[in-house]
Amino acid sequence: MAQNKKQSTIVYSTDHGTICPACNRPKANCTCGQKSIPKSDGIVRIERQTKGRKGKGVSLITGLPLEGNDLKKLAKTLKAKCGTGGTLKDGIIEIQGDHRQALKLELEKLGYKVKLAGG
């Protein structure tokens, strides 16, 4: 009986940071030629999602070319404009409720190209 053993790969090292899964080298020294996926294509997408939230919807904003404190400030501003709560997870802004149209108007005022994604 043959056993399938899963090969263990290091994903993160405290010495080197993120490790490439293909060549097991630090991302900075990656030699396998894998290109990282660009963070943004220049289009901010707003979608409504209820999955995993017991039927309660949230508006997700992805594709923003901001990081750190700038993203936090924008999230706070958008939550205030919608008069609701929300959070920032992994570079995605979540606003409670279906506020896609209001969010689209606010982001367009700030100069972003915005698309409503999903159904």
Secondary structure as UniProt FT lines:
FT   STRAND          12..13
FT   TURN            14..16
FT   STRAND          17..19
FT   TURN            21..23
FT   HELIX           27..29
FT   STRAND          43..49
FT   TURN            51..55
FT   STRAND          58..62
FT   HELIX           68..82
FT   STRAND          86..89
FT   TURN            90..91
FT   STRAND          92..96
FT   HELIX           100..109
FT   TURN            110..111
FT   STRAND          113..116
//
